[in-house]
Amino acid sequence: MAVLVNPDKPHKERLNETMNNAFTRRATALAQDNFNTARDAFTAQKPEWQALKDQAAAVRAHTLDHLDTYLSEFIDHATANGSVVHFAKTAREARETALEIVQAAGGQRLVKSKSMVSEEIGVNRAMQAAGIEVTETDLGEWILELDDWDTPSHIMAPAMHKDRYRVHELFSKYGYTGSTDIPEMTRFARASLREKFLAADVGMTGCNFAVASTGSTCIVTNEGNGRMVTSLPRTQIVLMGMERIVPTMSDLDAMMQVLPQSVLGLTTSSYLSFTHGPRRADEIDGPESVHIIIIDNGRSDILGSPFHDMLRCIRCGTCQNVCPVYRHITGHGYGSIYEGPMGVVLTPLLAGREQTGHMPYLSTLCGECTANCPVEIPLHELILKHREEQHDQVQLTAEEGAFQAAGLALGHATLYKAMLAFGRPAMRALALWQGCGERLDDGNRLPVLRNWTQGRNLPLLAKPFHARAVRRPRGGAFRD
């Protein structure tokens, strides 16, 4: 998998599919409501919540402004800890580096903790093509793996578009013989994944944050699978986006004050797991070797650009939870592994605008994402910036031409009256021709207008106010 999901599928076709999936839309709305209720209840009891957000935003902004310094410091300390640090300019370099590490270690079985950057660079398919067995160990991601590597629908709840009956069907293909009882199915998943942990040669994780002053990396999980991935296999690979760094442990504490609280309404996550390098001679567990792959993949181009602030993102999913567009089109409507407002901003930057021109318009610009972002990214402003830059680069569309023509007519009284005089009978004729009666409704099949009337009625143009409310003078006419 790469940043884009099924890029050859027209986005209107994708949206029609997601909008017609009633279960996924209900599941998305329920997840949003539950996440938001928990967050709002928690933050309402914390008068210092805004101050915590300000602090976290300041840490991220400062780090990005001095990213070269902190990356250099991190590399020095990580190397001193015994880790091997690699740098990958592109997704392809990152995949090739990871594969070389696995093959050099003689690895045949790889277990993974949930990682968005691994999805971004498409590491799973590269490993499988080389004959490496790959197992996702996050429960939601494992369910997607069993369903022919289906794509996630939410950063925090990747399989929320699967109901228990679909999960039961998938588990049955894997040897499950029990009922659709959720605790029973969870016990089956736990036992199955435990076998994978114990047999794995290589563990792979993402990196929520890297600490420059200690050379440590950390991951935040709720299921404990991340700790198994980092402690049992002989070799560990950490995939780290180059921006996922904080200067000190104190700064990490500031980030951990907002990450679980913002999305889940929790004081802390269940597990915060650190990797400080390979295990020492006096330690009984942990990997024998640790490799950290620092991934650019377009991030250095974003750094210092008008979209610089997007690199503050900590992948919490809060913007997805408050977005009205996400609620209706669901995560799969975006055609990207990065969904919601953060995906609308980030995807064109990573994948280019050629195939993502529709994405900046998957937003109402209501600003809820900006208001709730725990690191204060001005998301709706960045989305608008995408629209502005895209507008400057493309030719005038039919829609824009229509709006310009309407603006011209509405700005001149004579043209406006002519439009009304022609528009009412023309619209009535169109409505009657389409069998819609007095207004164009969902029975309309005219190109362009059809997209509008599928969701709303288009009434006839009203008569001018003066023609309805004031009797025209006998033998005279109103003047302009």
C-alpha positions in Angstrom: 0.0 0.0 0.0 1.1 3.6 -0.6 -0.4 6.9 0.3 -3.2 6.6 -2.3 -5.7 3.8 -2.2 -6.9 2.5 -5.6 -5.8 5.7 -7.3 -7.3 4.7 -10.6 -10.9 4.7 -9.2 -12.7 7.9 -10.0 -13.3 9.8 -6.8 -17.1 10.3 -7.5 -17.4 6.5 -7.9 -15.6 6.1 -4.6 -17.9 8.6 -2.9 -21.0 7.0 -4.2 -19.8 3.6 -2.8 -19.1 5.0 0.7 -22.2 7.1 0.8 -24.3 4.1 0.0 -22.7 1.9 2.7 -25.2 2.4 5.5 -23.3 0.3 8.1 -20.0 2.1 7.7 -21.7 5.4 7.9 -23.5 4.4 11.1 -20.3 3.0 12.6 -18.5 6.2 11.7 -21.1 8.4 13.3 -21.2 6.3 16.4 -17.4 6.3 16.7 -17.3 10.1 16.3 -20.0 10.6 19.0 -18.2 8.2 21.4 -14.8 9.7 20.9 -16.1 13.3 21.2 -18.3 12.6 24.2 -15.3 11.1 26.1 -13.0 13.9 25.1 -15.4 16.7 25.9 -16.2 15.2 29.3 -12.5 14.9 30.2 -11.4 18.3 29.0 -14.3 20.0 30.7 -12.7 18.9 34.0 -9.3 20.3 33.0 -9.3 24.1 33.1 -5.6 23.9 32.0 -6.5 22.1 28.7 -5.9 25.1 26.5 -2.6 25.7 28.2 -1.6 22.1 27.6 -2.4 22.5 23.9 -0.4 25.7 23.7 2.6 24.0 25.3 2.4 21.0 22.9 2.0 23.3 19.9 5.0 25.3 21.0 7.1 22.1 21.4 6.2 20.9 17.9 6.8 24.4 16.4 10.2 24.8 18.1 11.3 21.3 17.1 10.4 21.9 13.4 12.2 25.2 13.4 15.4 23.4 14.6 14.8 20.0 13.1 18.3 19.6 11.7 19.8 20.2 15.1 17.6 17.8 16.9 17.8 15.1 14.2 21.6 15.2 14.5 21.4 15.0 18.3 19.1 12.1 18.1 21.3 10.2 15.7 24.3 10.7 17.9 22.6 9.4 21.0 20.8 6.5 19.2 24.1 5.4 17.7 25.8 5.6 21.2 23.0 3.4 22.5 23.9 0.7 20.0 21.2 1.3 17.4 21.9 1.5 13.7 20.4 4.6 12.1 19.5 4.7 8.4 18.1 7.6 6.3 15.7 7.1 3.5 14.9 9.9 1.1 12.0 8.2 -0.6 9.5 5.5 0.1 11.3 3.1 -2.2 14.6 3.6 -0.3 12.8 3.0 3.0 11.3 -0.3 1.7 14.6 -1.4 0.3 16.4 -0.6 3.5 13.9 -2.5 5.6 14.0 -5.5 3.3 17.8 -5.5 3.4 17.8 -5.5 7.2 15.3 -8.4 7.4 17.3 -10.5 4.8 20.6 -9.8 6.5 19.1 -11.0 9.8 17.9 -14.2 8.1 14.3 -13.2 8.9 11.4 -15.2 7.5 8.6 -14.0 9.9 7.9 -10.4 10.7 5.4 -9.0 13.2 4.3 -5.4 13.1 2.8 -2.9 15.5 0.3 -0.5 13.9 2.2 2.1 11.9 0.8 4.7 9.5 4.2 5.4 8.0 4.6 1.7 7.1 1.3 2.0 5.2 2.7 5.2 3.6 5.8 3.5 2.2 4.1 0.2 1.2 6.4 -2.0 3.2 4.0 -4.9 3.6 3.8 -5.8 0.0 7.6 -5.4 -0.5 8.2 -7.9 2.3 5.6 -10.4 1.0 7.0 -10.1 -2.5 10.4 -11.2 -1.1 8.8 -14.2 0.6 8.7 -12.7 4.1 5.6 -13.6 6.2 4.1 -10.4 7.6 1.6 -10.3 10.5 -0.2 -7.2 11.8 -0.6 -7.5 15.5 -2.9 -4.6 16.3 -6.3 -6.4 16.5 -8.0 -4.0 14.0 -5.1 -4.2 11.6 -5.0 -8.0 11.9 -8.7 -8.1 11.0 -8.0 -6.0 7.9 -5.1 -8.3 7.0 -7.4 -11.4 7.1 -9.8 -9.5 4.8 -7.2 -9.5 2.0 -5.4 -6.5 3.5 -8.4 -4.2 3.5 -7.6 -0.5 4.1 -8.1 1.3 7.5 -11.0 3.6 7.9 -9.8 5.5 11.0 -6.4 6.2 12.5 -7.4 5.0 16.0 -10.1 2.4 15.0 -8.9 0.9 11.6 -11.5 -1.8 11.4 -14.6 0.0 12.6 -16.2 -0.6 9.3 -16.4 -4.4 10.0 -19.3 -5.8 12.1 -19.0 -8.8 14.3 -20.5 -11.1 11.7 -17.9 -10.2 9.1 -15.1 -10.6 11.7 -16.6 -14.0 12.6 -16.5 -15.0 9.0 -12.9 -13.9 8.6 -11.8 -15.7 11.8 -13.6 -18.9 10.7 -11.4 -19.0 7.6 -8.4 -18.9 10.0 -9.7 -21.8 12.1 -12.1 -20.2 14.6 -15.0 -22.4 15.5 -16.7 -20.3 18.2 -19.7 -18.0 18.2 -20.0 -14.3 17.4 -19.5 -13.4 21.0 -16.9 -10.5 21.0 -14.9 -11.6 24.1 -14.7 -15.1 22.7 -13.5 -13.9 19.4 -11.0 -11.6 21.1 -9.6 -14.6 23.1 -9.1 -16.4 19.8 -7.3 -13.5 18.3 -5.0 -13.2 21.4 -4.0 -16.9 21.2 -3.4 -16.7 17.5 -1.3 -13.6 17.7 0.7 -14.9 20.6 1.9 -17.8 18.4 3.0 -15.2 15.8 4.9 -13.2 18.5 6.8 -16.2 19.7 7.8 -17.4 16.2 8.8 -14.0 14.8 12.4 -13.2 13.7 11.9 -9.5 13.2 9.6 -6.9 14.8 8.7 -3.7 13.1 7.1 -0.6 14.7 6.4 3.0 13.9 7.5 5.8 16.1 5.1 8.1 17.8 8.0 10.2 19.1 11.8 10.1 19.2 13.6 11.9 22.0 16.7 13.7 20.8 18.4 14.0 24.2 18.4 10.2 24.8 18.3 8.6 21.4 15.1 6.8 22.4 12.0 6.0 20.3 8.6 5.3 21.8 5.2 4.0 20.7 1.8 4.4 22.2 -0.5 1.5 22.2 -3.7 0.2 24.0 -3.4 -3.5 23.4 0.1 -4.4 24.5 1.1 -5.8 21.1 3.7 -3.1 20.6 5.6 -4.2 23.7 5.6 -7.8 22.4 6.8 -6.7 19.0 9.7 -4.7 20.6 10.8 -7.3 23.1 10.5 -10.8 21.6 12.0 -10.8 18.1 15.8 -10.8 17.7 15.8 -7.8 15.3 13.8 -4.7 15.6 13.1 -2.1 12.9 11.7 1.3 13.8 10.1 3.3 10.9 10.3 7.0 11.9 9.0 10.0 10.0 11.8 12.6 10.2 9.5 15.1 11.9 8.4 12.7 14.8 11.0 14.1 17.2 11.0 16.0 20.5 14.0 17.6 22.2 13.8 16.1 25.7 11.8 13.8 27.9 10.1 16.8 29.4 8.9 17.8 26.0 7.7 14.2 25.5 5.7 14.6 28.7 4.0 17.6 27.2 3.0 15.6 24.1 1.7 12.7 26.2 -0.5 15.2 28.1 -2.5 15.9 24.9 -2.3 12.7 22.7 -4.5 10.3 24.6 -6.6 13.0 26.1 -7.5 14.7 22.8 -8.7 11.6 21.0 -9.8 9.2 23.8 -10.4 11.4 26.8 -7.9 9.3 28.8 -5.3 10.5 31.2 -2.8 8.2 29.6 -2.7 5.3 27.1 -2.5 1.8 28.3 1.1 1.3 27.2 4.0 3.7 26.5 6.9 1.6 25.3 10.5 2.9 24.8 13.3 1.5 22.8 16.7 2.7 24.0 18.8 0.4 21.8 19.6 -3.4 21.7 19.5 -5.3 24.9 22.6 -5.2 27.2 24.5 -8.2 28.3 22.8 -8.3 31.7 19.2 -8.0 30.2 17.1 -11.1 29.6 14.8 -9.7 26.9 14.8 -7.2 24.1 16.2 -7.3 20.5 19.8 -8.2 19.8 19.9 -5.4 17.1 17.8 -2.3 16.6 17.6 -0.4 13.2 16.0 3.0 13.0 15.0 4.1 9.5 14.4 7.9 9.4 12.1 8.6 6.5 11.8 11.8 4.5 9.4 10.9 1.6 8.5 14.5 0.8 8.7 15.9 4.3 11.8 18.1 3.6 9.8 19.7 0.8 7.0 20.6 3.3 9.4 22.0 5.8 9.6 25.8 5.3 6.7 25.8 2.8 3.3 27.4 3.3 2.2 24.0 4.7 5.1 23.8 7.2 2.7 23.6 10.2 1.3 20.3 8.9 4.4 18.6 10.1 3.3 19.3 13.7 0.7 16.5 13.3 0.9 13.7 15.9 -1.6 11.4 14.1 -4.2 11.5 16.9 -7.3 11.4 14.8 -9.1 14.2 16.6 -9.7 16.1 13.4 -11.5 13.0 11.9 -13.7 12.8 14.9 -15.1 16.3 14.6 -15.3 16.6 10.8 -18.8 16.6 9.3 -17.5 15.5 5.9 -15.7 12.5 7.4 -19.0 11.6 9.1 -20.8 11.3 5.8 -18.2 9.9 3.4 -16.3 7.8 6.0 -12.6 7.2 5.9 -12.7 5.2 2.7 -14.2 8.2 0.8 -10.8 10.0 0.8 -8.9 7.5 -1.3 -5.9 7.9 1.0 -4.4 6.2 4.0 -4.5 9.6 5.6 -8.2 10.5 6.1 -10.1 13.5 7.4 -8.8 17.0 7.5 -5.2 16.1 8.1 -5.4 13.7 5.1 -6.9 16.4 3.0 -3.9 18.6 3.7 -1.1 16.0 3.8 -2.1 13.7 0.9 -1.5 16.2 -1.9 1.8 17.1 -0.4 3.0 13.5 -0.4 1.3 12.2 -3.5 1.1 15.3 -5.7 -1.9 17.2 -6.9 -2.4 15.3 -10.2 -4.4 12.6 -8.6 -5.6 14.4 -5.5 -7.2 17.5 -7.0 -10.6 16.7 -5.5 -9.3 16.4 -1.9 -9.2 20.0 -0.8 -12.9 20.1 -1.6 -13.7 17.4 0.9 -14.2 20.0 3.6 -16.8 22.5 4.7 -14.1 24.8 6.0 -16.1 25.0 9.2 -12.9 25.2 11.3 -13.8 22.5 13.9 -10.6 20.6 13.0 -8.5 23.7 13.7 -10.4 24.4 17.0 -9.8 20.9 18.3 -6.4 20.1 17.1 -4.2 19.4 20.1 -1.1 20.9 18.5 -3.1 23.8 17.0 -2.5 23.2 13.3 -4.6 25.7 11.3 -6.0 22.8 9.2 -8.9 24.6 7.5 -6.6 27.5 6.5 -4.2 25.0 5.0 -7.1 23.3 3.1 -8.1 26.7 1.7 -4.4 27.3 0.8 -4.5 24.1 -1.2 -7.6 25.4 -3.1 -5.9 28.7 -3.8 -2.7 27.1 -5.1 -4.7 24.6 -7.1 -6.8 27.4 -8.6 -3.7 29.2 -9.7 -2.4 26.1 -11.5 -5.4 24.9 -13.4 -7.6 26.3 -16.2 -11.0 27.7 -15.5 -13.6 24.9 -14.9 -17.1 24.9 -16.1 -18.3 25.4 -12.5 -16.0 28.4 -12.0 -17.2 29.8 -15.3 -20.8 29.5 -14.3 -20.1 31.4 -11.0 -18.3 34.1 -12.8 -21.2 34.5 -15.3 -23.6 34.6 -12.3 -21.5 37.3 -10.7 -21.5 39.4 -13.8 -25.3 39.1 -14.1 -25.9 39.9 -10.5 -23.7 42.9 -10.6 -25.6 44.7 -13.5 -29.3 45.5 -13.2 -30.1 45.2 -16.9 -28.4 41.8 -17.2 -30.1 40.7 -14.0 -33.5 41.5 -15.3 -32.8 39.8 -18.6 -31.6 36.7 -16.7 -34.9 36.6 -14.7 -37.0 37.2 -17.9 -35.3 34.3 -19.6 -34.5 32.1 -16.6 -38.0 31.5 -15.3 -39.6 30.1 -18.5 -36.4 28.3 -19.4 -36.3 26.5 -16.0 -40.1 25.7 -16.2 -39.5 24.2 -19.7 -36.6 22.1 -18.4 -38.6 20.9 -15.4 -41.6 19.9 -17.5 -39.3 18.2 -20.1 -37.7 16.2 -17.3 -41.1 15.3 -15.8 -40.3 17.2 -12.6 -43.4 19.5 -12.4 -42.7 23.0 -11.2 -39.1 22.5 -10.0 -36.0 20.4 -10.8 -35.8 17.6 -8.3 -34.1 14.2 -8.0 -36.0 13.1 -11.2 -33.8 15.5 -13.2 -31.2 13.8 -15.4 -29.5 16.8 -17.0 -25.7 16.8 -16.9 -24.1 19.1 -14.3 -27.5 20.0 -12.8 -28.1 16.4 -12.0 -25.3 16.4 -9.4 -27.1 19.3 -7.6 -30.6 18.0 -7.7 -29.7 14.6 -6.4 -29.5 16.1 -3.0 -31.9 19.1 -3.1 -34.7 20.6 -5.1 -34.0 23.5 -7.4 -37.0 25.8 -7.4 -37.9 28.1 -10.3 -36.4 31.6 -10.2 -38.6 33.9 -8.2 -40.2 36.9 -9.8 -38.5 40.2 -8.9 -39.6 41.6 -5.5 -41.0 44.7 -7.1 -43.1 42.7 -9.6 -44.6 40.7 -6.7 -45.2 43.4 -4.1 -45.8 46.6 -6.0 -48.4 47.3 -8.7 -46.6 48.6 -11.8 -47.7 52.2 -12.7 -50.3 52.3 -15.4 -48.7 53.2 -18.7 -45.2 53.4 -17.2 -42.3 51.4 -16.1 -39.8 51.3 -13.2 -36.6 53.0 -13.9 -33.2 51.5 -13.2 
